[in-house]
Amino acid sequence: MPLIDPVIHPLNRLKICAALRAAGATEGDVRREMRFARLREITELSDATLSKQLSALEEHGYITRFREYGSSRAKDTVWVTLTRAGEKALDGHLDALKRYAEPHDSPD
């Protein structure tokens, strides 16, 4: 039975994982990334909040990120990818949420 994933459960982390998956920024057959700036726009998070949430997801192996260095730090690009482990965790989390939202036999 799928369980709520405590790492993905906070809304901002769920938004991040869902946005990466929806954009195809995953480790699938062809690895794709999303720019940090685009992820920030989609999730409507500040730079600091997004960075903090990405760190938590990265710590658990759910995302990877790498920095492409520009001529100055302001011109650096950070790329983010949802890992296979992150996709599996997201799937399990969404399945658990669906299970809780389904009708039950009695409203005890």
Biopython code that builds the backbone (N, CA, C, O; Angstrom):
import numpy as np
from Bio.PDB.StructureBuilder import StructureBuilder

atoms = [
    (1, "MET", "N", (0.839, -1.171, 0.000)),
    (1, "MET", "CA", (0.000, 0.000, 0.000)),
    (1, "MET", "C", (0.892, 1.246, 0.000)),
    (1, "MET", "O", (1.778, 1.356, 0.848)),
    (2, "PRO", "N", (0.682, 2.187, -0.929)),
    (2, "PRO", "CA", (1.539, 3.380, -0.988)),
    (2, "PRO", "C", (1.371, 4.266, 0.240)),
    (2, "PRO", "O", (0.293, 4.345, 0.830)),
    (3, "LEU", "N", (2.445, 4.920, 0.602)),
    (3, "LEU", "CA", (2.438, 5.790, 1.780)),
    (3, "LEU", "C", (2.738, 7.233, 1.379)),
    (3, "LEU", "O", (3.417, 7.496, 0.386)),
    (4, "ILE", "N", (2.217, 8.149, 2.173)),
    (4, "ILE", "CA", (2.565, 9.554, 2.004)),
    (4, "ILE", "C", (4.073, 9.676, 2.215)),
    (4, "ILE", "O", (4.600, 9.184, 3.213)),
    (5, "ASP", "N", (4.755, 10.314, 1.302)),
    (5, "ASP", "CA", (6.203, 10.480, 1.415)),
    (5, "ASP", "C", (6.486, 11.768, 2.187)),
    (5, "ASP", "O", (6.150, 12.855, 1.716)),
    (6, "PRO", "N", (7.098, 11.660, 3.366)),
    (6, "PRO", "CA", (7.329, 12.847, 4.187)),
    (6, "PRO", "C", (8.299, 13.852, 3.549)),
    (6, "PRO", "O", (8.293, 15.030, 3.908)),
    (7, "VAL", "N", (9.122, 13.395, 2.615)),
    (7, "VAL", "CA", (10.051, 14.307, 1.945)),
    (7, "VAL", "C", (9.309, 15.144, 0.902)),
    (7, "VAL", "O", (9.544, 16.347, 0.789)),
    (8, "ILE", "N", (8.425, 14.517, 0.149)),
    (8, "ILE", "CA", (7.692, 15.203, -0.917)),
    (8, "ILE", "C", (6.447, 15.907, -0.386)),
    (8, "ILE", "O", (5.950, 16.835, -1.024)),
    (9, "HIS", "N", (5.939, 15.488, 0.756)),
    (9, "HIS", "CA", (4.655, 15.988, 1.243)),
    (9, "HIS", "C", (4.551, 17.514, 1.395)),
    (9, "HIS", "O", (3.501, 18.067, 1.066)),
    (10, "PRO", "N", (5.579, 18.218, 1.872)),
    (10, "PRO", "CA", (5.436, 19.673, 1.943)),
    (10, "PRO", "C", (5.085, 20.242, 0.561)),
    (10, "PRO", "O", (5.696, 19.873, -0.443)),
    (11, "LEU", "N", (4.117, 21.123, 0.524)),
    (11, "LEU", "CA", (3.559, 21.604, -0.738)),
    (11, "LEU", "C", (4.619, 22.110, -1.717)),
    (11, "LEU", "O", (4.542, 21.803, -2.907)),
    (12, "ASN", "N", (5.590, 22.866, -1.254)),
    (12, "ASN", "CA", (6.599, 23.402, -2.170)),
    (12, "ASN", "C", (7.413, 22.298, -2.828)),
    (12, "ASN", "O", (7.762, 22.407, -4.004)),
    (13, "ARG", "N", (7.720, 21.242, -2.093)),
    (13, "ARG", "CA", (8.478, 20.125, -2.675)),
    (13, "ARG", "C", (7.622, 19.339, -3.654)),
    (13, "ARG", "O", (8.114, 18.884, -4.687)),
    (14, "LEU", "N", (6.362, 19.181, -3.340)),
    (14, "LEU", "CA", (5.440, 18.515, -4.254)),
    (14, "LEU", "C", (5.332, 19.315, -5.548)),
    (14, "LEU", "O", (5.341, 18.734, -6.633)),
    (15, "LYS", "N", (5.230, 20.631, -5.449)),
    (15, "LYS", "CA", (5.165, 21.483, -6.633)),
    (15, "LYS", "C", (6.424, 21.336, -7.481)),
    (15, "LYS", "O", (6.343, 21.270, -8.708)),
    (16, "ILE", "N", (7.572, 21.283, -6.843)),
    (16, "ILE", "CA", (8.844, 21.149, -7.558)),
    (16, "ILE", "C", (8.886, 19.827, -8.318)),
    (16, "ILE", "O", (9.175, 19.810, -9.514)),
    (17, "CYS", "N", (8.600, 18.725, -7.635)),
    (17, "CYS", "CA", (8.647, 17.405, -8.261)),
    (17, "CYS", "C", (7.631, 17.307, -9.404)),
    (17, "CYS", "O", (7.936, 16.777, -10.473)),
    (18, "ALA", "N", (6.428, 17.822, -9.166)),
    (18, "ALA", "CA", (5.389, 17.776, -10.197)),
    (18, "ALA", "C", (5.776, 18.618, -11.408)),
    (18, "ALA", "O", (5.552, 18.203, -12.545)),
    (19, "ALA", "N", (6.350, 19.785, -11.181)),
    (19, "ALA", "CA", (6.757, 20.658, -12.281)),
    (19, "ALA", "C", (7.869, 20.022, -13.107)),
    (19, "ALA", "O", (7.848, 20.084, -14.336)),
    (20, "LEU", "N", (8.835, 19.413, -12.434)),
    (20, "LEU", "CA", (9.920, 18.737, -13.157)),
    (20, "LEU", "C", (9.378, 17.590, -14.001)),
    (20, "LEU", "O", (9.755, 17.429, -15.161)),
    (21, "ARG", "N", (8.491, 16.796, -13.407)),
    (21, "ARG", "CA", (7.908, 15.663, -14.138)),
    (21, "ARG", "C", (7.103, 16.157, -15.339)),
    (21, "ARG", "O", (7.245, 15.635, -16.444)),
    (22, "ALA", "N", (6.259, 17.163, -15.116)),
    (22, "ALA", "CA", (5.407, 17.681, -16.188)),
    (22, "ALA", "C", (6.225, 18.231, -17.353)),
    (22, "ALA", "O", (5.808, 18.138, -18.508)),
    (23, "ALA", "N", (7.379, 18.799, -17.051)),
    (23, "ALA", "CA", (8.239, 19.366, -18.090)),
    (23, "ALA", "C", (9.143, 18.319, -18.733)),
    (23, "ALA", "O", (9.842, 18.610, -19.703)),
    (24, "GLY", "N", (9.128, 17.106, -18.196)),
    (24, "GLY", "CA", (9.999, 16.061, -18.734)),
    (24, "GLY", "C", (11.439, 16.191, -18.288)),
    (24, "GLY", "O", (12.330, 15.593, -18.890)),
    (25, "ALA", "N", (11.681, 16.968, -17.235)),
    (25, "ALA", "CA", (13.038, 17.143, -16.706)),
    (25, "ALA", "C", (13.348, 15.986, -15.763)),
    (25, "ALA", "O", (13.391, 16.147, -14.544)),
    (26, "THR", "N", (13.565, 14.802, -16.366)),
    (26, "THR", "CA", (13.755, 13.564, -15.611)),
    (26, "THR", "C", (14.957, 12.800, -16.137)),
    (26, "THR", "O", (15.539, 13.151, -17.163)),
    (27, "GLU", "N", (15.314, 11.756, -15.416)),
    (27, "GLU", "CA", (16.438, 10.907, -15.818)),
    (27, "GLU", "C", (16.014, 9.802, -16.781)),
    (27, "GLU", "O", (16.821, 8.917, -17.066)),
    (28, "GLY", "N", (14.801, 9.813, -17.287)),
    (28, "GLY", "CA", (14.307, 8.754, -18.167)),
    (28, "GLY", "C", (15.330, 8.270, -19.175)),
    (28, "GLY", "O", (16.534, 8.369, -18.940)),
    (29, "ASP", "N", (14.858, 7.749, -20.297)),
    (29, "ASP", "CA", (15.751, 7.236, -21.336)),
    (29, "ASP", "C", (16.700, 8.321, -21.843)),
    (29, "ASP", "O", (17.863, 8.058, -22.150)),
    (30, "VAL", "N", (16.184, 9.530, -21.923)),
    (30, "VAL", "CA", (17.004, 10.683, -22.283)),
    (30, "VAL", "C", (16.917, 11.671, -21.126)),
    (30, "VAL", "O", (15.845, 12.177, -20.795)),
    (31, "ARG", "N", (18.054, 11.927, -20.529)),
    (31, "ARG", "CA", (18.083, 12.848, -19.382)),
    (31, "ARG", "C", (17.822, 14.271, -19.863)),
    (31, "ARG", "O", (18.427, 14.749, -20.822)),
    (32, "ARG", "N", (16.893, 14.936, -19.158)),
    (32, "ARG", "CA", (16.578, 16.329, -19.464)),
    (32, "ARG", "C", (16.616, 17.125, -18.178)),
    (32, "ARG", "O", (16.400, 16.589, -17.092)),
    (33, "GLU", "N", (16.893, 18.403, -18.313)),
    (33, "GLU", "CA", (16.982, 19.285, -17.155)),
    (33, "GLU", "C", (16.066, 20.488, -17.350)),
    (33, "GLU", "O", (15.618, 20.790, -18.456)),
    (34, "MET", "N", (15.808, 21.154, -16.241)),
    (34, "MET", "CA", (15.071, 22.410, -16.264)),
    (34, "MET", "C", (15.941, 23.467, -15.607)),
    (34, "MET", "O", (16.605, 23.203, -14.605)),
    (35, "ARG", "N", (15.934, 24.656, -16.171)),
    (35, "ARG", "CA", (16.666, 25.769, -15.569)),
    (35, "ARG", "C", (16.018, 26.151, -14.238)),
    (35, "ARG", "O", (14.795, 26.147, -14.093)),
    (36, "PHE", "N", (16.864, 26.475, -13.291)),
    (36, "PHE", "CA", (16.414, 26.936, -11.979)),
    (36, "PHE", "C", (15.430, 28.090, -12.143)),
    (36, "PHE", "O", (14.383, 28.110, -11.497)),
    (37, "ALA", "N", (15.759, 29.040, -12.998)),
    (37, "ALA", "CA", (14.909, 30.226, -13.177)),
    (37, "ALA", "C", (13.518, 29.841, -13.669)),
    (37, "ALA", "O", (12.524, 30.419, -13.230)),
    (38, "ARG", "N", (13.443, 28.875, -14.574)),
    (38, "ARG", "CA", (12.140, 28.439, -15.087)),
    (38, "ARG", "C", (11.363, 27.717, -13.996)),
    (38, "ARG", "O", (10.157, 27.920, -13.859)),
    (39, "LEU", "N", (12.040, 26.879, -13.218)),
    (39, "LEU", "CA", (11.396, 26.173, -12.113)),
    (39, "LEU", "C", (10.868, 27.174, -11.082)),
    (39, "LEU", "O", (9.785, 26.990, -10.526)),
    (40, "ARG", "N", (11.634, 28.220, -10.835)),
    (40, "ARG", "CA", (11.209, 29.278, -9.916)),
    (40, "ARG", "C", (9.929, 29.949, -10.425)),
    (40, "ARG", "O", (9.015, 30.215, -9.645)),
    (41, "GLU", "N", (9.865, 30.222, -11.724)),
    (41, "GLU", "CA", (8.668, 30.843, -12.311)),
    (41, "GLU", "C", (7.448, 29.938, -12.167)),
    (41, "GLU", "O", (6.379, 30.395, -11.763)),
    (42, "ILE", "N", (7.604, 28.674, -12.491)),
    (42, "ILE", "CA", (6.487, 27.728, -12.470)),
    (42, "ILE", "C", (5.960, 27.533, -11.049)),
    (42, "ILE", "O", (4.750, 27.530, -10.822)),
    (43, "THR", "N", (6.875, 27.370, -10.099)),
    (43, "THR", "CA", (6.471, 27.086, -8.720)),
    (43, "THR", "C", (6.128, 28.353, -7.928)),
    (43, "THR", "O", (5.557, 28.278, -6.840)),
    (44, "GLU", "N", (6.481, 29.506, -8.483)),
    (44, "GLU", "CA", (6.236, 30.794, -7.825)),
    (44, "GLU", "C", (6.894, 30.878, -6.453)),
    (44, "GLU", "O", (6.311, 31.393, -5.499)),
    (45, "LEU", "N", (8.116, 30.363, -6.372)),
    (45, "LEU", "CA", (8.894, 30.402, -5.134)),
    (45, "LEU", "C", (10.030, 31.402, -5.276)),
    (45, "LEU", "O", (10.497, 31.671, -6.383)),
    (46, "SER", "N", (10.468, 31.949, -4.154)),
    (46, "SER", "CA", (11.638, 32.836, -4.180)),
    (46, "SER", "C", (12.890, 31.989, -4.420)),
    (46, "SER", "O", (12.870, 30.769, -4.252)),
    (47, "ASP", "N", (13.968, 32.649, -4.811)),
    (47, "ASP", "CA", (15.237, 31.938, -5.003)),
    (47, "ASP", "C", (15.636, 31.183, -3.744)),
    (47, "ASP", "O", (16.018, 30.014, -3.805)),
    (48, "ALA", "N", (15.546, 31.861, -2.597)),
    (48, "ALA", "CA", (15.971, 31.247, -1.336)),
    (48, "ALA", "C", (15.114, 30.042, -0.973)),
    (48, "ALA", "O", (15.639, 29.007, -0.563)),
    (49, "THR", "N", (13.796, 30.168, -1.120)),
    (49, "THR", "CA", (12.899, 29.053, -0.787)),
    (49, "THR", "C", (13.127, 27.892, -1.734)),
    (49, "THR", "O", (13.197, 26.743, -1.299)),
    (50, "LEU", "N", (13.245, 28.175, -3.025)),
    (50, "LEU", "CA", (13.472, 27.107, -3.990)),
    (50, "LEU", "C", (14.791, 26.402, -3.699)),
    (50, "LEU", "O", (14.849, 25.172, -3.711)),
    (51, "SER", "N", (15.834, 27.154, -3.441)),
    (51, "SER", "CA", (17.138, 26.544, -3.129)),
    (51, "SER", "C", (17.061, 25.642, -1.909)),
    (51, "SER", "O", (17.610, 24.540, -1.906)),
    (52, "LYS", "N", (16.378, 26.111, -0.876)),
    (52, "LYS", "CA", (16.249, 25.325, 0.360)),
    (52, "LYS", "C", (15.490, 24.027, 0.089)),
    (52, "LYS", "O", (15.897, 22.964, 0.558)),
    (53, "GLN", "N", (14.401, 24.104, -0.655)),
    (53, "GLN", "CA", (13.607, 22.905, -0.948)),
    (53, "GLN", "C", (14.367, 21.953, -1.869)),
    (53, "GLN", "O", (14.272, 20.736, -1.713)),
    (54, "LEU", "N", (15.109, 22.489, -2.813)),
    (54, "LEU", "CA", (15.933, 21.637, -3.679)),
    (54, "LEU", "C", (16.998, 20.916, -2.868)),
    (54, "LEU", "O", (17.295, 19.750, -3.132)),
    (55, "SER", "N", (17.567, 21.585, -1.897)),
    (55, "SER", "CA", (18.574, 20.940, -1.035)),
    (55, "SER", "C", (17.982, 19.749, -0.305)),
    (55, "SER", "O", (18.615, 18.696, -0.217)),
    (56, "ALA", "N", (16.771, 19.904, 0.222)),
    (56, "ALA", "CA", (16.119, 18.793, 0.932)),
    (56, "ALA", "C", (15.842, 17.640, -0.028)),
    (56, "ALA", "O", (16.062, 16.481, 0.323)),
    (57, "LEU", "N", (15.368, 17.937, -1.220)),
    (57, "LEU", "CA", (15.089, 16.886, -2.203)),
    (57, "LEU", "C", (16.380, 16.216, -2.671)),
    (57, "LEU", "O", (16.427, 15.001, -2.861)),
    (58, "GLU", "N", (17.418, 17.018, -2.854)),
    (58, "GLU", "CA", (18.708, 16.482, -3.293)),
    (58, "GLU", "C", (19.320, 15.579, -2.215)),
    (58, "GLU", "O", (19.912, 14.546, -2.529)),
    (59, "GLU", "N", (19.178, 15.965, -0.974)),
    (59, "GLU", "CA", (19.702, 15.185, 0.153)),
    (59, "GLU", "C", (19.114, 13.766, 0.155)),
    (59, "GLU", "O", (19.781, 12.815, 0.563)),
    (60, "HIS", "N", (17.879, 13.631, -0.297)),
    (60, "HIS", "CA", (17.220, 12.326, -0.326)),
    (60, "HIS", "C", (17.331, 11.641, -1.691)),
    (60, "HIS", "O", (16.739, 10.582, -1.903)),
    (61, "GLY", "N", (18.078, 12.236, -2.605)),
    (61, "GLY", "CA", (18.305, 11.622, -3.907)),
    (61, "GLY", "C", (17.138, 11.768, -4.878)),
    (61, "GLY", "O", (17.063, 11.033, -5.863)),
    (62, "TYR", "N", (16.227, 12.704, -4.615)),
    (62, "TYR", "CA", (15.042, 12.867, -5.464)),
    (62, "TYR", "C", (15.284, 13.796, -6.646)),
    (62, "TYR", "O", (14.582, 13.715, -7.655)),
    (63, "ILE", "N", (16.262, 14.666, -6.529)),
    (63, "ILE", "CA", (16.632, 15.532, -7.643)),
    (63, "ILE", "C", (18.149, 15.610, -7.722)),
    (63, "ILE", "O", (18.854, 15.305, -6.760)),
    (64, "THR", "N", (18.633, 16.020, -8.873)),
    (64, "THR", "CA", (20.038, 16.391, -9.017)),
    (64, "THR", "C", (20.054, 17.791, -9.598)),
    (64, "THR", "O", (19.112, 18.219, -10.265)),
    (65, "ARG", "N", (21.123, 18.480, -9.337)),
    (65, "ARG", "CA", (21.294, 19.801, -9.950)),
    (65, "ARG", "C", (22.773, 20.010, -10.209)),
    (65, "ARG", "O", (23.631, 19.484, -9.500)),
    (66, "PHE", "N", (23.045, 20.781, -11.231)),
    (66, "PHE", "CA", (24.424, 21.140, -11.501)),
    (66, "PHE", "C", (24.473, 22.563, -12.010)),
    (66, "PHE", "O", (23.516, 23.079, -12.588)),
    (67, "ARG", "N", (25.599, 23.172, -11.780)),
    (67, "ARG", "CA", (25.796, 24.575, -12.141)),
    (67, "ARG", "C", (26.656, 24.633, -13.399)),
    (67, "ARG", "O", (27.732, 24.041, -13.471)),
    (68, "GLU", "N", (26.153, 25.356, -14.372)),
    (68, "GLU", "CA", (26.911, 25.658, -15.586)),
    (68, "GLU", "C", (27.485, 27.055, -15.377)),
    (68, "GLU", "O", (26.738, 28.027, -15.267)),
    (69, "TYR", "N", (28.793, 27.152, -15.321)),
    (69, "TYR", "CA", (29.430, 28.413, -14.972)),
    (69, "TYR", "C", (29.492, 29.358, -16.166)),
    (69, "TYR", "O", (29.902, 28.985, -17.266)),
    (70, "GLY", "N", (29.066, 30.607, -15.906)),
    (70, "GLY", "CA", (29.152, 31.661, -16.903)),
    (70, "GLY", "C", (30.369, 32.520, -16.620)),
    (70, "GLY", "O", (31.231, 32.148, -15.824)),
    (71, "SER", "N", (30.436, 33.658, -17.267)),
    (71, "SER", "CA", (31.583, 34.553, -17.087)),
    (71, "SER", "C", (31.566, 35.230, -15.721)),
    (71, "SER", "O", (32.585, 35.758, -15.275)),
    (72, "SER", "N", (30.409, 35.216, -15.055)),
    (72, "SER", "CA", (30.295, 35.713, -13.685)),
    (72, "SER", "C", (29.228, 34.884, -12.985)),
    (72, "SER", "O", (28.455, 34.185, -13.641)),
    (73, "ARG", "N", (29.181, 34.955, -11.671)),
    (73, "ARG", "CA", (28.189, 34.165, -10.926)),
    (73, "ARG", "C", (26.772, 34.511, -11.375)),
    (73, "ARG", "O", (25.910, 33.633, -11.427)),
    (74, "ALA", "N", (26.526, 35.755, -11.693)),
    (74, "ALA", "CA", (25.202, 36.182, -12.145)),
    (74, "ALA", "C", (24.813, 35.525, -13.472)),
    (74, "ALA", "O", (23.632, 35.431, -13.807)),
    (75, "LYS", "N", (25.818, 35.073, -14.218)),
    (75, "LYS", "CA", (25.539, 34.439, -15.513)),
    (75, "LYS", "C", (25.578, 32.915, -15.448)),
    (75, "LYS", "O", (25.445, 32.243, -16.470)),
    (76, "ASP", "N", (25.761, 32.370, -14.242)),
    (76, "ASP", "CA", (25.711, 30.919, -14.066)),
    (76, "ASP", "C", (24.284, 30.431, -14.315)),
    (76, "ASP", "O", (23.320, 31.168, -14.106)),
    (77, "THR", "N", (24.164, 29.194, -14.758)),
    (77, "THR", "CA", (22.857, 28.570, -14.933)),
    (77, "THR", "C", (22.832, 27.303, -14.100)),
    (77, "THR", "O", (23.731, 26.470, -14.208)),
    (78, "VAL", "N", (21.803, 27.150, -13.264)),
    (78, "VAL", "CA", (21.632, 25.935, -12.478)),
    (78, "VAL", "C", (20.560, 25.099, -13.160)),
    (78, "VAL", "O", (19.478, 25.592, -13.477)),
    (79, "TRP", "N", (20.875, 23.825, -13.382)),
    (79, "TRP", "CA", (19.972, 22.883, -14.041)),
    (79, "TRP", "C", (19.492, 21.866, -13.022)),
    (79, "TRP", "O", (20.270, 21.413, -12.182)),
    (80, "VAL", "N", (18.219, 21.503, -13.086)),
    (80, "VAL", "CA", (17.610, 20.599, -12.102)),
    (80, "VAL", "C", (16.935, 19.444, -12.836)),
    (80, "VAL", "O", (16.302, 19.643, -13.873)),
    (81, "THR", "N", (17.074, 18.238, -12.292)),
    (81, "THR", "CA", (16.473, 17.032, -12.862)),
    (81, "THR", "C", (15.836, 16.203, -11.756)),
    (81, "THR", "O", (16.410, 16.062, -10.676)),
    (82, "LEU", "N", (14.668, 15.661, -12.015)),
    (82, "LEU", "CA", (14.018, 14.701, -11.115)),
    (82, "LEU", "C", (14.642, 13.338, -11.386)),
    (82, "LEU", "O", (14.619, 12.859, -12.520)),
    (83, "THR", "N", (15.197, 12.712, -10.355)),
    (83, "THR", "CA", (15.855, 11.413, -10.525)),
    (83, "THR", "C", (14.820, 10.287, -10.643)),
    (83, "THR", "O", (13.628, 10.499, -10.419)),
    (84, "ARG", "N", (15.290, 9.103, -10.993)),
    (84, "ARG", "CA", (14.394, 7.940, -11.031)),
    (84, "ARG", "C", (13.805, 7.679, -9.638)),
    (84, "ARG", "O", (12.625, 7.360, -9.499)),
    (85, "ALA", "N", (14.648, 7.822, -8.618)),
    (85, "ALA", "CA", (14.157, 7.647, -7.243)),
    (85, "ALA", "C", (13.103, 8.703, -6.918)),
    (85, "ALA", "O", (12.121, 8.408, -6.237)),
    (86, "GLY", "N", (13.297, 9.913, -7.394)),
    (86, "GLY", "CA", (12.332, 10.979, -7.180)),
    (86, "GLY", "C", (11.014, 10.699, -7.886)),
    (86, "GLY", "O", (9.942, 10.948, -7.336)),
    (87, "GLU", "N", (11.097, 10.181, -9.104)),
    (87, "GLU", "CA", (9.871, 9.822, -9.834)),
    (87, "GLU", "C", (9.114, 8.714, -9.116)),
    (87, "GLU", "O", (7.891, 8.764, -8.990)),
    (88, "LYS", "N", (9.849, 7.717, -8.650)),
    (88, "LYS", "CA", (9.211, 6.613, -7.928)),
    (88, "LYS", "C", (8.545, 7.113, -6.650)),
    (88, "LYS", "O", (7.426, 6.716, -6.326)),
    (89, "ALA", "N", (9.242, 7.986, -5.930)),
    (89, "ALA", "CA", (8.681, 8.554, -4.697)),
    (89, "ALA", "C", (7.450, 9.401, -5.012)),
    (89, "ALA", "O", (6.456, 9.340, -4.288)),
    (90, "LEU", "N", (7.509, 10.184, -6.078)),
    (90, "LEU", "CA", (6.362, 11.011, -6.469)),
    (90, "LEU", "C", (5.175, 10.136, -6.833)),
    (90, "LEU", "O", (4.049, 10.416, -6.422)),
    (91, "ASP", "N", (5.415, 9.080, -7.601)),
    (91, "ASP", "CA", (4.331, 8.159, -7.969)),
    (91, "ASP", "C", (3.674, 7.559, -6.727)),
    (91, "ASP", "O", (2.448, 7.527, -6.625)),
    (92, "GLY", "N", (4.486, 7.086, -5.787)),
    (92, "GLY", "CA", (3.953, 6.495, -4.563)),
    (92, "GLY", "C", (3.174, 7.508, -3.742)),
    (92, "GLY", "O", (2.124, 7.190, -3.183)),
    (93, "HIS", "N", (3.686, 8.718, -3.671)),
    (93, "HIS", "CA", (3.026, 9.777, -2.911)),
    (93, "HIS", "C", (1.669, 10.114, -3.535)),
    (93, "HIS", "O", (0.668, 10.236, -2.829)),
    (94, "LEU", "N", (1.645, 10.261, -4.856)),
    (94, "LEU", "CA", (0.386, 10.572, -5.539)),
    (94, "LEU", "C", (-0.617, 9.427, -5.408)),
    (94, "LEU", "O", (-1.814, 9.663, -5.245)),
    (95, "ASP", "N", (-0.130, 8.192, -5.480)),
    (95, "ASP", "CA", (-1.014, 7.033, -5.282)),
    (95, "ASP", "C", (-1.626, 7.050, -3.884)),
    (95, "ASP", "O", (-2.810, 6.760, -3.714)),
    (96, "ALA", "N", (-0.813, 7.392, -2.888)),
    (96, "ALA", "CA", (-1.324, 7.460, -1.513)),
    (96, "ALA", "C", (-2.378, 8.552, -1.382)),
    (96, "ALA", "O", (-3.409, 8.345, -0.742)),
    (97, "LEU", "N", (-2.129, 9.705, -1.980)),
    (97, "LEU", "CA", (-3.112, 10.790, -1.924)),
    (97, "LEU", "C", (-4.419, 10.373, -2.597)),
    (97, "LEU", "O", (-5.503, 10.663, -2.089)),
    (98, "LYS", "N", (-4.315, 9.697, -3.736)),
    (98, "LYS", "CA", (-5.513, 9.216, -4.437)),
    (98, "LYS", "C", (-6.280, 8.226, -3.560)),
    (98, "LYS", "O", (-7.508, 8.259, -3.492)),
    (99, "ARG", "N", (-5.538, 7.352, -2.896)),
    (99, "ARG", "CA", (-6.174, 6.361, -2.029)),
    (99, "ARG", "C", (-6.960, 7.046, -0.915)),
    (99, "ARG", "O", (-8.082, 6.641, -0.609)),
    (100, "TYR", "N", (-6.388, 8.065, -0.317)),
    (100, "TYR", "CA", (-7.092, 8.783, 0.742)),
    (100, "TYR", "C", (-8.306, 9.534, 0.212)),
    (100, "TYR", "O", (-9.276, 9.736, 0.943)),
    (101, "ALA", "N", (-8.262, 9.948, -1.047)),
    (101, "ALA", "CA", (-9.366, 10.731, -1.627)),
    (101, "ALA", "C", (-10.500, 9.860, -2.152)),
    (101, "ALA", "O", (-11.576, 10.372, -2.459)),
    (102, "GLU", "N", (-10.278, 8.555, -2.261)),
    (102, "GLU", "CA", (-11.329, 7.659, -2.757)),
    (102, "GLU", "C", (-12.392, 7.428, -1.699)),
    (102, "GLU", "O", (-12.112, 7.483, -0.501)),
    (103, "PRO", "N", (-13.618, 7.168, -2.148)),
    (103, "PRO", "CA", (-14.692, 6.869, -1.186)),
    (103, "PRO", "C", (-14.341, 5.619, -0.367)),
    (103, "PRO", "O", (-13.722, 4.680, -0.867)),
    (104, "HIS", "N", (-14.752, 5.640, 0.892)),
    (104, "HIS", "CA", (-14.540, 4.508, 1.780)),
    (104, "HIS", "C", (-15.893, 3.889, 2.108)),
    (104, "HIS", "O", (-16.930, 4.524, 1.915)),
    (105, "ASP", "N", (-15.890, 2.679, 2.593)),
    (105, "ASP", "CA", (-17.127, 1.943, 2.862)),
    (105, "ASP", "C", (-18.042, 2.650, 3.838)),
    (105, "ASP", "O", (-19.251, 2.722, 3.616)),
    (106, "SER", "N", (-17.488, 3.168, 4.907)),
    (106, "SER", "CA", (-18.342, 3.833, 5.887)),
    (106, "SER", "C", (-17.662, 5.093, 6.386)),
    (106, "SER", "O", (-16.435, 5.146, 6.463)),
    (107, "PRO", "N", (-18.446, 6.111, 6.727)),
    (107, "PRO", "CA", (-17.874, 7.372, 7.175)),
    (107, "PRO", "C", (-17.498, 7.407, 8.654)),
    (107, "PRO", "O", (-17.376, 8.492, 9.223)),
    (108, "ASP", "N", (-17.310, 6.249, 9.293)),
    (108, "ASP", "CA", (-17.015, 6.171, 10.730)),
    (108, "ASP", "C", (-16.258, 7.361, 11.148)),
    (108, "ASP", "O", (-15.910, 7.490, 12.322)),
]
sb = StructureBuilder()
sb.init_structure("model")
sb.init_model(0)
sb.init_chain("A")
sb.init_seg("    ")
for serial, (resi, resn, name, xyz) in enumerate(atoms, 1):
    if name == "N":
        sb.init_residue(resn, " ", resi, " ")
    sb.init_atom(name, np.array(xyz, "f"), 0.0, 1.0, " ", f" {name:<3s}", serial, name[0])
structure = sb.get_structure()
